[in-house]
């Protein structure tokens, strides 16, 4: 059996490559973590590839090396290590050790020398060696026993591979570097000799630089460009050539304190890994370590060996975990006990288990409750697998729970409670009231960017607890079970844990929010009152005309066919418009278009942003491709898909509104996403025509007018903007008059359009270059417009500077109502990241305040509709707009009241104006 190879990892090489090649990644505290993750990913991959191999991961030690003494300019042109990379070295080294890899750093030499020494020692013992590196210098070590692999690219290199790549044998690599030099290490080489010339010289003399200098008379006759002048160059720089040879030579005799027998992979130190991964916020790996810990805890102890007495081992006294008291209720007596517990509790947590994730179609399988930490129960109602035990009567349970669940004075807490509210309304006719807290929203309000807000993530972050995963009990893929098919011995603990963790999370998060009154107010006054409102909107749903969508789908298909023909004609050959590879070959290889955008891996991009940039440069094919993609997206996402999403029970489409996704507080919508239907294109507006009112009803759309600019005026306290809004002026026209120095009545439509771009562009942090591109002027002119704008509206500039400073000082900004947006990259050493955080800091208070206002308006409107019992209901919320379905004879009354309630949702220094439209479909109403 062949021996497993010794694997030597060039840690320093991969640290640099991971840092520069991979997208930047930071944890919630702004600490860079991307390079650590990249290198650890590579090591984990190697460990799987070589499970039986000895390993060493080698890094450069601090300080200089013997090469610096030989040549003071060695590596002198290298920029200093970026701070964002430097801070990752310590956690990377700690993680490597905790994973069980031997880690070597030897002072006075480079990582290459340590690797070279170990590689040659192993090869001398005829043990195969694999060197994992991206450094070309290592090619000099390749021989019959030593191979290079590049784990990031997946390539490998043996003797023939070196010859193919470099044109010379491994034993000539040092000579090659000595002649051509190495700019990355500042190895001088021979001036005027590049790689091709160096290869030609070495091949021509069939040797190294020693043989070359002994046979300079042969050089002029070699088939090399400028061969006649080369001997003089070589003689002039002979001293540098031999110095370069010494600098490029990897030492293979470094005295080491470890031998080959010491390089064994150790068992991972899981406790240390958990600490490191938690700090670095590598959630997937945290879960992996936790699962492995659980597996080891559950594994039986190894059998004792009778003929060998084990030495005594000192065992630390374990800290006894809190035992969870979970039960599955199958008899009336235990149900009555728990019913009384719920009645007696000041607050209880509840959760539903269902057959799916769509709250409008899933069926109720069971309920779980918790009244105090670590004590919870699951009441199964509909488990129907073969051999399932008898469960309590469904109607008996639901009738008994209904008064408690509907009691507005009985406080309850849920995790993503909107889902459970809808399930109980749809499946049991129970209108849940009294949901005082939602742990998803408590976490979201506390810090929207610190973590995902699902239960598993929150349990890990706030309780250091790894929950039972759904796939752990249900399986994965096509064979995954629905909850009713899962045996109660697994389903019961899983469901009870959901309720228990919800209650424990609430206790933790509520205490943290209590110390921050402004955030507690955002939760109690905005987010929690909105939960039942959104639940009702989701259950109402929107009526769509499936036949009209089918017609539109056919028309879009025809337009796509025409655009495809046009694209192929422009390309001069048939190609797959959906293939990035084929498209890239045509755009960049065939036509040689400029590479304006690149992928994270450095390849020319064919993404929308790249096509848009090329189209703006006047190239016709990218413009056609953008049109094609736009049509394709509308067709696949909306005209084809929406009819499939009509609920067979209601005949309507039911989107799901997400409260805890957008960092600024804005609602988002999914399944389907109705907030991304474009309104600036005729095709997009036509899709809105398919959203129709029921017979005898109209759709009423109420939309805040220029709400973010009004919020800007309020926050900036700029008298010019305040005056324009207070006097009912069109703010874009007013801005155009100021910027272009004309009278209000003389503002042209083009000037107003440019002023609109300025107004909105500045609050989104747009610079002169982007503004100039948007309004069709050069950057210098755009900069002049911006300067005039700030001169006319100095309060806006003051607000921006004030906000940047506040964000840097405290790490977050706030909305008018006290919602915080944390900015983890505001102190980043990367200018681009820091500038992005500053732009977010300026915009977030406006966007977040607008989100808060529309949420407050939704609650106000919902309360008004409930109190009047008018035949009208909100069916959609999109950005700053509410869409209602209203009985025809009530349209005028509702329109008048909607204006009052929405405009009164906040008190600003300028009026909140609400535009109302009415129509038979959404497009008409909007």
C-alpha positions in Angstrom: 0.0 0.0 0.0 1.4 3.4 -1.0 2.3 5.8 1.8 0.0 8.8 2.4 1.9 11.9 1.3 3.2 14.5 3.7 1.1 17.7 3.1 2.9 21.0 3.5 0.7 24.1 3.4 2.1 27.5 2.5 -0.1 29.4 5.0 1.4 32.8 4.2 0.8 32.5 0.5 -2.9 31.5 1.0 -3.4 34.3 3.6 -2.4 36.9 1.0 -4.4 35.2 -1.8 -7.6 34.8 0.3 -7.4 38.4 1.5 -7.0 39.9 -2.0 -9.0 37.4 -4.1 -12.1 36.8 -1.9 -15.0 39.3 -1.2 -14.4 41.2 2.1 -16.2 39.7 5.0 -16.7 41.2 8.5 -18.4 40.2 11.7 -21.1 42.4 13.3 -18.3 44.3 15.2 -16.6 45.3 11.9 -13.7 42.9 12.4 -12.4 41.6 9.0 -12.8 37.8 8.8 -12.8 36.9 5.1 -9.2 35.8 4.8 -9.5 33.6 7.9 -12.5 31.9 6.4 -10.9 31.5 3.0 -7.7 29.8 4.4 -9.7 27.6 6.8 -12.0 26.5 4.0 -8.9 25.5 2.0 -7.4 23.6 5.0 -10.7 21.8 5.6 -10.8 20.8 2.0 -7.2 19.4 2.2 -8.0 17.5 5.3 -10.8 15.7 3.5 -8.7 15.1 0.5 -5.7 13.6 2.5 -7.4 12.1 5.6 -4.4 9.8 6.5 -1.6 12.3 5.8 0.7 14.1 8.2 0.4 17.9 7.8 2.3 21.1 8.5 0.9 24.6 8.0 3.8 27.0 7.7 3.6 30.8 8.1 6.3 33.5 7.8 7.6 34.5 11.3 7.8 38.1 12.3 11.0 40.0 11.6 13.6 39.8 8.9 15.4 36.8 7.4 18.9 36.0 6.2 18.0 37.3 2.7 17.5 40.8 4.1 21.1 40.7 5.3 22.2 39.5 1.8 20.3 42.3 0.0 18.8 45.3 1.8 16.3 45.9 -1.0 14.9 42.4 -0.8 11.1 42.7 -0.8 11.5 46.5 -0.3 8.9 47.4 -2.9 6.2 45.3 -1.3 3.5 47.5 0.3 3.2 47.1 4.1 0.6 44.5 5.1 -2.9 46.0 5.2 -4.2 46.5 8.7 -7.4 44.5 7.7 -5.1 41.5 6.9 -2.8 41.9 9.9 -5.7 41.7 12.5 -6.7 38.3 11.0 -3.3 36.6 11.6 -3.8 35.9 15.3 -7.3 34.4 14.9 -6.2 32.4 11.9 -3.2 30.9 13.7 -5.4 30.1 16.7 -8.0 28.4 14.4 -5.4 26.4 12.6 -4.0 25.0 15.9 -7.5 24.4 17.2 -8.3 22.3 14.1 -5.4 20.0 15.0 -3.0 21.1 12.3 0.7 21.4 13.3 1.6 25.1 12.7 5.2 26.2 12.2 6.7 29.7 12.2 10.6 29.8 12.3 12.4 33.0 12.8 15.2 34.1 10.5 13.8 32.2 7.5 10.7 32.3 5.3 7.9 29.8 5.2 9.3 28.6 1.8 12.5 27.5 3.5 10.8 25.5 6.2 8.6 23.8 3.6 11.7 23.1 1.4 13.5 21.5 4.3 10.6 19.3 5.3 9.9 18.4 1.7 13.4 17.4 0.9 13.7 15.4 4.1 10.5 13.5 3.3 11.5 12.9 -0.3 14.9 11.6 0.8 13.0 9.0 2.7 11.0 8.3 -0.5 7.8 9.5 1.1 5.7 11.5 -1.3 5.1 15.1 -0.6 2.3 17.5 -1.6 3.0 21.2 -1.2 -0.1 23.3 -1.2 0.8 26.8 -2.4 0.1 29.4 -5.0 3.8 30.6 -5.1 5.7 29.9 -8.3 9.0 29.9 -6.5 8.1 26.5 -5.0 8.4 24.9 -8.5 12.1 24.5 -7.8 11.3 21.9 -5.2 9.4 19.6 -7.5 10.9 16.2 -8.2 9.9 12.6 -8.5 8.5 12.6 -4.9 7.3 16.3 -4.6 4.2 17.7 -6.2 2.7 21.2 -6.0 -1.1 21.7 -5.7 -3.0 24.9 -5.7 -6.0 24.2 -3.5 -7.8 27.4 -4.5 -7.6 26.7 -8.2 -7.6 22.9 -8.0 -4.5 22.6 -10.3 -1.4 20.4 -9.6 2.1 20.4 -11.0 4.6 17.6 -11.3 7.9 17.6 -13.2 6.2 17.6 -16.6 3.8 20.3 -15.4 6.7 22.6 -14.4 8.2 22.1 -17.8 4.9 22.9 -19.5 4.2 25.9 -17.4 7.7 27.5 -17.2 9.5 26.1 -20.2 12.3 24.7 -18.1 12.8 21.8 -15.7 12.3 22.2 -11.9 16.1 22.3 -11.4 16.3 25.3 -13.6 13.6 27.4 -11.9 16.2 29.1 -9.6 18.3 30.0 -12.7 15.1 31.3 -14.4 14.3 33.6 -11.4 18.0 34.7 -11.2 17.8 35.9 -14.8 14.3 37.4 -15.1 14.1 38.6 -11.5 11.0 38.6 -9.4 9.2 42.0 -8.9 7.1 40.7 -6.1 10.2 39.9 -4.0 12.3 42.7 -5.5 14.8 40.1 -6.8 16.7 42.2 -9.4 17.7 39.7 -12.0 19.4 40.9 -15.2 18.1 44.1 -16.5 16.4 43.7 -19.9 16.0 39.9 -19.6 12.4 38.9 -19.3 10.8 35.4 -18.9 10.9 34.4 -22.6 14.5 35.5 -23.0 15.5 33.8 -19.8 13.9 30.5 -20.9 15.6 30.8 -24.3 19.0 31.3 -22.7 18.7 28.3 -20.3 17.3 26.0 -23.0 20.0 27.2 -25.4 22.9 26.4 -23.1 21.1 23.3 -21.7 22.0 24.2 -18.1 21.8 27.0 -15.5 23.4 30.4 -15.1 26.8 28.8 -14.3 26.8 27.1 -17.7 25.4 30.2 -19.3 28.2 32.4 -18.1 30.8 29.8 -19.2 29.3 29.8 -22.7 28.4 33.4 -23.4 30.0 33.1 -26.9 27.1 30.8 -27.9 24.4 33.4 -26.9 24.5 35.6 -30.1 23.6 32.6 -32.3 20.6 31.6 -30.1 17.2 32.1 -31.7 16.3 34.8 -29.2 15.2 38.4 -30.0 18.2 40.7 -29.4 20.5 37.8 -28.8 23.6 39.8 -30.0 23.3 42.4 -27.3 22.6 39.9 -24.5 26.2 38.9 -23.6 27.0 42.5 -22.7 23.9 42.8 -20.5 24.7 39.5 -18.8 28.3 40.5 -18.1 27.2 44.0 -16.8 24.7 42.4 -14.4 26.6 39.2 -13.6 27.0 40.0 -9.9 23.2 40.7 -9.6 22.4 37.5 -11.4 24.3 35.4 -8.9 23.0 37.4 -6.0 19.5 36.8 -7.4 20.3 33.1 -7.6 21.0 33.1 -3.9 17.9 35.1 -3.0 15.7 32.9 -5.1 17.1 29.6 -3.7 14.9 28.0 -1.1 16.9 26.7 1.8 16.5 23.0 2.4 18.6 22.6 5.5 16.9 24.8 8.1 17.4 23.5 11.6 14.0 22.5 12.9 12.8 21.5 16.3 10.2 19.2 14.8 10.8 16.1 12.6 8.6 14.3 10.2 7.3 12.0 12.9 5.9 15.1 14.8 3.6 16.2 12.0 0.5 14.3 12.9 -3.0 15.8 12.7 -4.5 16.2 16.1 -8.1 16.0 17.2 -9.8 19.4 16.9 -10.1 21.4 20.2 -13.8 21.9 19.9 -14.1 24.2 22.9 -11.5 26.6 21.5 -13.1 26.4 18.0 -16.5 27.3 19.4 -15.0 30.4 21.0 -13.1 31.4 17.9 -16.0 30.7 15.5 -18.4 32.6 17.8 -16.1 35.6 17.8 -15.6 35.4 14.0 -19.4 34.7 13.6 -18.9 31.6 11.3 -22.4 30.3 12.0 -22.3 27.2 9.8 -19.1 26.0 11.5 -20.5 26.7 14.9 -23.4 24.5 14.2 -21.1 21.8 12.9 -19.0 21.8 16.0 -22.1 21.7 18.2 -23.5 18.8 16.3 -20.3 16.9 16.6 -20.2 17.6 20.4 -23.7 16.2 20.7 -22.8 13.1 18.7 -19.8 12.5 21.0 -21.9 13.0 24.1 -24.4 10.4 22.9 -21.8 7.9 21.7 -21.2 4.9 24.0 -17.9 4.8 25.9 -15.2 2.6 24.4 -15.1 -0.9 25.7 -12.4 -1.5 28.4 -9.3 -3.4 27.3 -9.0 -6.2 29.9 -5.2 -6.8 29.5 -4.2 -3.1 29.7 -4.7 -1.0 32.8 -5.6 2.5 31.8 -3.7 5.2 33.6 -5.7 7.4 35.9 -7.1 10.6 34.2 -8.0 13.7 36.1 -11.5 14.7 35.0 -12.8 18.2 35.7 -16.1 18.3 37.6 -18.7 18.9 34.9 -21.1 21.7 35.2 -24.6 20.2 35.3 -26.7 21.5 32.4 -30.3 22.5 33.2 -32.5 19.6 32.4 -35.3 20.5 30.0 -38.7 19.2 31.2 -40.4 18.6 27.9 -43.5 16.5 27.5 -45.8 15.3 24.7 -49.4 15.5 25.8 -51.6 12.5 24.8 -54.2 12.3 27.6 -56.9 14.7 28.9 -55.6 14.8 32.4 -52.2 16.2 31.4 -53.8 18.6 29.0 -56.0 19.9 31.8 -52.9 20.4 33.9 -51.3 22.4 31.2 -54.4 24.4 30.4 -54.4 25.5 34.0 -50.7 26.4 33.8 -51.5 28.6 30.8 -54.4 30.3 32.6 -52.2 31.0 35.7 -49.2 32.3 33.8 -48.6 36.0 33.4 -47.0 35.3 30.0 -46.7 32.1 28.0 -44.9 31.3 24.7 -46.8 29.5 22.0 -45.9 27.9 18.6 -47.6 25.9 15.9 -46.4 22.9 14.0 -47.7 22.6 10.5 -47.4 20.7 7.2 -45.6 23.5 5.4 -44.2 27.1 5.4 -47.0 28.8 3.5 -49.4 30.1 6.2 -52.3 30.3 3.7 -52.1 26.7 2.7 -50.4 24.7 5.5 -52.4 22.5 7.8 -52.2 22.6 11.6 -50.4 19.5 13.1 -49.9 20.5 16.7 -49.2 23.3 19.2 -46.5 23.8 21.8 -46.4 26.0 24.9 -43.9 27.1 27.6 -44.7 28.9 30.8 -41.2 29.1 32.3 -37.7 28.4 31.0 -36.8 24.8 30.3 -40.4 23.6 30.8 -42.6 23.1 27.7 -45.2 20.8 26.2 -46.3 19.7 22.8 -49.9 18.9 22.0 -50.1 16.8 18.8 -53.3 16.9 16.9 -52.7 15.4 13.5 -49.7 13.0 13.3 -50.9 10.3 10.9 -47.9 8.1 10.3 -48.4 4.3 10.5 -48.5 3.3 14.2 -49.0 6.8 15.5 -50.5 6.9 19.0 -54.0 8.1 19.7 -54.0 11.9 20.0 -56.4 14.2 21.8 -59.6 15.2 20.0 -58.7 18.2 17.8 -61.9 20.1 18.5 -61.7 19.5 22.3 -58.2 21.0 22.4 -58.9 24.0 20.1 -62.1 24.9 21.9 -60.4 24.8 25.2 -57.5 26.9 24.0 -59.5 29.4 22.0 -60.6 31.7 24.9 -57.0 31.9 26.1 -55.5 32.6 22.6 -58.2 35.2 21.8 -57.9 37.0 25.2 -56.3 40.4 24.5 -55.3 40.6 28.2 -53.5 37.3 28.3 -49.9 38.2 27.3 -48.2 35.9 24.8 -44.9 35.7 23.1 -44.1 34.0 19.8 -41.2 33.7 17.4 -42.4 35.1 14.0 -45.9 35.1 15.5 -47.5 36.4 12.4 -47.2 32.9 10.9 -48.8 31.3 13.9 -51.6 33.9 13.9 -52.4 33.1 10.3 -52.3 29.4 10.8 -54.7 29.5 13.7 -57.0 31.9 11.8 -57.1 29.7 8.7 -57.1 26.3 10.2 -59.0 26.7 13.5 -61.0 29.9 13.2 -59.0 31.4 16.2 -58.3 35.1 16.1 -55.2 35.3 18.2 -55.0 38.4 20.4 -52.6 39.6 23.1 -49.3 38.8 21.4 -47.3 41.3 23.4 -43.9 40.2 22.2 -42.2 38.5 19.2 -38.6 37.4 19.7 -37.8 37.8 16.0 -38.8 41.5 16.3 -37.2 42.0 19.7 -33.9 40.9 18.1 -34.5 42.9 14.9 -35.2 46.1 16.8 -32.3 45.6 19.2 -29.9 45.3 16.3 -31.1 44.7 12.8 -27.7 43.9 11.4 -26.1 41.8 14.2 -27.6 38.4 13.1 -30.3 36.7 11.2 -33.4 36.7 13.2 -34.6 33.1 12.8 -34.9 31.0 16.0 -31.8 28.9 15.3 -29.6 31.9 14.9 -31.0 33.7 17.9 -30.7 30.7 20.1 -27.0 30.4 19.2 -26.2 34.1 19.6 -28.1 34.9 22.7 -28.4 31.6 24.6 -25.3 29.8 23.2 -27.7 26.9 22.4 -27.8 24.8 19.3 -31.4 23.9 18.6 -32.7 20.6 17.1 -32.7 21.2 13.4 -35.7 20.4 11.3 -33.7 18.3 8.9 -32.4 16.4 11.9 -35.8 15.0 12.4 -37.4 15.3 9.0 -34.5 14.5 6.6 -33.6 16.4 3.5 -34.5 16.6 -0.2 -37.3 14.8 -1.9 -37.7 12.3 0.9 -38.1 15.0 3.6 -41.1 14.3 5.8 -43.8 16.7 6.6 -44.4 17.3 10.3 -47.5 15.1 10.5 -45.3 12.2 9.3 -42.6 12.6 12.0 -42.7 10.2 15.0 -43.7 11.8 18.2 -40.5 10.7 20.0 -38.7 13.2 17.7 -41.5 15.6 17.0 -42.4 16.2 20.6 -39.0 17.4 21.8 -38.5 19.5 18.7 -41.8 21.3 19.1 -41.5 21.8 22.8 -38.0 23.2 22.4 -39.4 25.8 20.0 -41.7 27.1 22.7 -39.1 26.9 25.4 -36.4 28.7 23.4 -39.0 31.4 22.4 -39.7 32.1 26.1 -36.0 32.0 27.1 -35.1 34.4 24.2 -37.8 36.8 25.2 -36.4 37.0 28.8 -32.9 37.7 27.4 -33.9 40.2 24.7 -36.6 42.0 26.8 -34.0 42.7 29.4 -31.6 44.2 26.9 -34.4 46.3 25.3 -35.5 47.5 28.7 -32.2 49.3 29.0 -32.8 51.1 25.8 -36.1 52.9 26.1 -36.2 54.3 22.6 -35.8 50.9 21.0 -38.3 49.4 23.4 -40.7 52.1 22.2 -40.1 51.1 18.5 -41.0 47.5 19.4 -44.1 48.3 21.5 -45.5 51.3 19.4 -44.6 50.3 15.9 -43.5 46.7 15.3 -45.8 44.7 17.6 -49.1 46.6 16.7 -48.2 45.9 13.0 -48.1 42.2 13.4 -51.9 41.5 13.4 -52.3 44.2 10.7 -49.9 42.4 8.3 -51.5 39.1 9.2 -54.9 40.4 8.1 -53.4 41.9 4.9 -51.8 38.6 4.0 -55.0 36.6 4.6 -57.1 39.1 2.5 -54.8 38.6 -0.6 -55.1 40.4 -3.9 -57.3 39.4 -6.9 -55.5 38.9 -10.2 -56.7 38.4 -13.7 -55.0 35.1 -14.7 -56.2 35.3 -18.3 -54.7 38.8 -18.8 -51.4 37.6 -17.3 -51.4 34.7 -19.8 -51.9 37.2 -22.7 -49.1 39.4 -21.4 -46.8 36.3 -21.0 -47.3 35.5 -24.7 -46.6 39.1 -25.7 -43.4 39.2 -23.6 -42.4 35.9 -25.2 -42.8 37.4 -28.7 -40.7 40.5 -27.7 -38.0 38.2 -26.3 -37.9 36.2 -29.6 -37.5 39.5 -31.5 -34.8 40.7 -29.2 -33.0 37.3 -29.4 -33.0 37.6 -33.2 -31.6 41.1 -33.0 -28.9 40.0 -30.5 -27.8 37.1 -32.7 -27.7 39.5 -35.8 -25.6 42.0 -33.8 -23.3 39.2 -32.6 -22.9 37.8 -36.1 -23.4 34.2 -34.9 -26.0 32.2 -32.9 -25.4 31.9 -29.1 -27.3 31.2 -26.0 -28.3 34.6 -24.5 -28.5 32.9 -21.0 -25.0 31.6 -21.1 -22.5 34.0 -19.4 -19.6 32.0 -20.9 -20.9 32.3 -24.5 -21.8 35.9 -24.0 -18.4 36.8 -22.5 -16.7 35.1 -25.5 -18.6 37.3 -27.9 -18.4 40.6 -25.9 -14.8 40.4 -24.8 -13.0 37.9 -27.0 -14.7 38.5 -30.4 -15.6 42.2 -30.2 -12.9 43.2 -27.7 -15.2 45.4 -25.7 -13.7 47.2 -22.7 -13.8 45.3 -19.4 -15.6 47.8 -17.2 -16.7 45.4 -14.5 -15.2 42.1 -13.2 -16.4 39.1 -11.3 -15.0 38.5 -7.8 -12.6 36.0 -9.4 -11.3 38.7 -11.8 -13.1 37.5 -14.9 -14.9 40.0 -17.3 -18.4 40.3 -16.0 -21.6 39.8 -18.0 -23.9 40.8 -15.1 -26.5 43.5 -15.5 -24.2 46.2 -14.0 -21.5 45.4 -16.6 -24.0 45.3 -19.5 -25.4 48.7 -18.3 -22.0 50.2 -18.2 -21.2 48.9 -21.7 -24.6 50.2 -23.0 -23.9 53.6 -21.6 -20.7 53.6 -23.6 -22.8 53.2 -26.7 -22.4 49.5 -27.6 -25.6 48.2 -29.1 -25.5 44.5 -28.2 -25.3 45.0 -24.4 -28.4 47.3 -24.7 -30.4 44.6 -26.5 -29.3 42.0 -23.9 -30.5 44.2 -21.1 -33.9 44.6 -22.7 -34.0 40.8 -23.2 -33.1 40.1 -19.6 -35.7 42.6 -18.4 -38.5 40.9 -20.4 -37.3 37.5 -19.3 -37.4 38.5 -15.6 -40.9 39.9 -15.9 -42.1 36.8 -17.7 -40.6 34.2 -15.4 -41.2 36.1 -12.2 -44.6 37.5 -12.8 -46.7 36.8 -15.9 -45.8 33.0 -15.9 -45.5 32.6 -12.1 -48.4 34.7 -10.6 -51.2 32.5 -12.0 -49.5 29.5 -10.4 -49.5 31.3 -7.1 -53.3 31.8 -6.9 -54.5 30.1 -3.8 -57.1 27.5 -4.8 -59.0 28.1 -1.5 -59.4 31.9 -1.9 -58.8 32.5 -5.6 -56.3 35.2 -4.6 -52.6 35.8 -4.4 -51.2 36.0 -0.8 -47.8 37.6 -0.5 -45.9 37.4 2.8 -44.6 40.5 4.4 -41.2 40.3 6.1 -40.7 42.7 9.1 -37.2 41.5 10.0 -35.2 41.6 6.8 -34.3 45.1 5.6 -31.9 46.7 7.9 -33.6 50.1 7.8 -37.0 48.9 8.9 -38.6 48.7 5.5 -41.0 45.9 4.9 -40.2 43.4 2.2 -42.5 41.0 0.4 -42.0 37.4 -0.8 -43.8 34.5 -2.5 -44.5 36.5 -4.6 -42.4 39.7 -4.2 -44.9 42.4 -5.2 -42.6 45.3 -4.3 -40.2 44.7 -7.2 -42.8 45.0 -10.0 -41.2 47.8 -12.1 -43.3 50.9 -12.6 -41.0 52.8 -14.9 -41.5 50.5 -17.9 -44.7 50.0 -19.9 -44.4 46.2 -19.4 -44.1 46.6 -15.7 -47.1 48.8 -15.4 -49.1 46.4 -17.5 -48.5 43.7 -14.9 -50.1 46.0 -12.4 -53.2 46.0 -14.6 -53.7 42.4 -13.8 -54.3 43.2 -10.1 -58.0 43.9 -10.2 -60.8 44.8 -7.9 -63.6 42.4 -7.2 -67.0 43.1 -8.9 -68.7 46.0 -7.1 -65.4 47.3 -5.7 -62.6 49.6 -6.7 -58.9 49.7 -5.9 -57.7 52.8 -4.1 -54.0 53.5 -3.9 -52.7 56.0 -1.4 -49.1 57.1 -1.7 -46.9 59.5 0.3 -45.6 62.2 -2.0 -41.8 62.7 -1.8 -41.7 61.4 1.8 -37.9 61.0 2.0 -37.3 64.5 0.8 -39.8 65.9 3.3 -38.0 63.9 6.1 -34.7 65.3 4.8 -36.1 68.8 5.2 -37.3 68.1 8.7 -34.0 66.5 9.8 -31.8 69.1 8.1 -33.9 72.0 9.3 -32.9 73.7 6.0 -35.0 76.9 5.6 -35.0 76.7 1.8 -36.4 73.1 1.7 -38.8 73.8 4.6 -40.1 76.9 2.8 -40.6 75.0 -0.5 -42.6 72.2 1.1 -44.6 74.5 3.4 -45.6 76.7 0.4 -46.7 73.7 -1.6 -44.1 74.1 -4.2 -42.9 71.3 -6.4 -39.5 70.7 -4.7 -37.8 69.5 -7.9 -38.9 72.6 -9.7 -37.8 74.8 -6.7 -34.4 73.0 -6.7 -34.1 73.5 -10.5 -34.7 77.2 -10.1 -32.0 77.4 -7.5 -29.4 75.3 -9.2 -29.9 76.6 -12.7 -30.6 80.2 -11.5 -33.9 80.7 -13.3 -37.4 81.8 -12.3 -39.8 79.1 -11.1 -42.0 79.6 -14.1 -39.1 79.2 -16.5 -37.9 75.8 -15.3 -37.8 73.4 -18.2 -38.8 69.7 -18.0 -35.1 68.7 -18.5 -34.0 71.0 -15.7 -36.7 69.6 -13.4 -35.6 66.1 -14.3 -31.9 67.0 -13.5 -33.0 68.6 -10.2 -34.9 65.5 -9.2 -31.8 63.4 -9.8 -29.8 65.8 -7.6 -32.5 65.8 -4.8 -32.7 62.1 -4.6 -29.0 61.4 -5.6 -27.6 63.4 -2.8 -29.6 61.7 -0.1 -28.4 58.4 -1.4 -24.8 59.6 -1.3 -24.4 60.0 -5.1 -21.1 61.6 -6.2 -20.5 63.9 -9.1 -19.4 61.2 -11.5 -22.6 59.2 -11.1 -24.8 62.3 -11.1 -23.2 63.5 -14.3 -23.8 60.2 -15.9 -27.5 60.2 -14.8 -28.2 63.7 -16.1 -25.9 63.7 -19.1 -23.2 66.1 -18.1 -19.5 65.8 -17.3 -18.3 65.3 -13.7 -17.0 68.9 -13.5 -20.4 70.3 -14.4 -22.2 67.9 -12.0 -19.8 68.9 -9.2 -20.7 72.6 -9.9 -24.4 71.7 -9.6 -23.8 69.9 -6.3 -21.8 72.9 -5.0 -24.7 75.3 -5.9 -27.2 73.0 -4.3 -25.3 73.0 -1.0 -24.8 76.7 -1.2 -28.6 77.2 -1.6 -29.5 74.5 1.0 -26.6 74.7 3.5 -28.7 72.8 6.1 -28.5 69.7 4.0 -24.7 69.7 4.0 -24.6 70.4 7.7 -27.0 67.5 8.3 -24.8 65.2 6.3 -21.6 66.2 8.1 -23.3 66.0 11.5 -24.6 62.5 10.7 -21.3 61.2 9.5 -19.7 62.4 12.7 -22.5 60.9 14.8 -22.2 57.6 13.0 -18.4 57.5 13.6 -18.7 58.5 17.2 -21.5 56.1 18.3 -21.5 53.4 15.6 -25.1 53.9 14.6 -27.7 56.4 13.4 -31.3 56.7 14.4 -34.7 57.4 12.8 -37.0 60.1 14.0 -38.8 57.5 16.2 -35.6 56.0 17.8 -35.0 53.0 15.6 -31.2 52.3 15.3 -29.2 51.2 12.4 -25.8 50.0 13.4 -22.9 50.5 11.0 -20.3 47.8 11.6 -18.0 49.0 8.8 -18.0 52.7 9.7 -14.4 52.4 11.0 -13.2 50.0 8.3 -9.6 50.6 7.1 -10.9 50.0 3.6 -12.0 53.4 2.2 -14.6 51.9 -0.1 -16.3 50.1 2.8 -16.1 53.1 5.1 -17.5 55.4 2.4 -20.4 53.0 1.9 -21.1 53.0 5.6 -21.1 56.8 5.6 -23.6 56.9 2.7 -25.8 54.4 4.6 -25.6 56.6 7.7 -26.9 59.6 5.7 -29.7 57.8 4.0 -30.8 55.4 6.7 -32.5 58.0 9.0 -34.6 59.1 6.1 -35.4 55.6 4.7 -35.9 54.3 8.2 -38.2 57.1 9.2 -40.2 56.7 6.1 -40.6 53.0 6.9 -41.7 53.9 10.5 -44.2 56.4 9.2 -45.9 53.9 6.7 -46.0 51.3 9.5 -47.7 53.7 11.9 -50.1 54.7 9.1 -51.0 51.0 8.5 -51.9 50.5 12.2 -53.9 53.8 12.2 -55.8 52.9 9.1 -56.4 49.4 10.3 -57.8 50.6 13.6 -60.0 53.1 11.8 -61.4 50.5 9.4 -62.1 48.1 12.3 -63.9 50.8 14.3 -66.1 51.8 11.4 -66.8 48.3 9.9 -66.7 49.9 6.4 -66.6 47.5 3.5 -62.9 48.3 2.7 -59.7 46.6 3.5 -55.9 47.0 2.8 -54.7 44.3 0.4 -51.2 45.5 -0.5 -48.4 47.6 0.9 -45.6 48.6 -1.4 -42.9 51.0 -0.2 -44.7 54.2 0.6 -48.1 53.1 -0.8 -51.2 51.4 0.6 -53.6 49.7 -1.8 -57.2 49.1 -0.6 -60.1 47.3 -2.0 -63.2 49.5 -1.4 -66.8 49.1 -2.2 -67.7 51.4 -5.0 -70.1 53.6 -3.1 -67.6 54.2 -0.3 -64.6 55.2 -2.4 -65.0 59.0 -1.8 -65.4 58.6 1.9 -62.5 56.2 2.3 -60.2 58.4 0.1 -60.9 61.4 2.3 -60.3 59.5 5.5 -57.2 57.8 4.2 -55.6 61.1 3.5 -56.3 62.3 7.1 -55.0 59.1 8.8 -51.9 58.7 6.7 -50.9 62.4 6.8 -51.3 62.3 10.6 -49.0 59.3 11.1 -46.1 61.7 12.0 -45.7 65.3 12.9 -42.9 66.9 10.8 -41.9 70.5 10.2 -43.4 70.1 6.7 -46.8 68.6 5.8 -47.1 65.0 4.8 -48.9 64.9 1.5 -50.8 61.8 0.4 -51.8 61.2 -3.2 -54.8 59.1 -3.7 -55.9 57.4 -7.0 -58.8 55.1 -7.8 -59.3 52.5 -10.5 -60.6 49.1 -11.6 -57.0 47.9 -11.4 -53.8 48.8 -9.6 -52.2 50.5 -12.6 -55.3 52.8 -13.0 -55.3 53.6 -9.2 -51.6 54.3 -9.0 
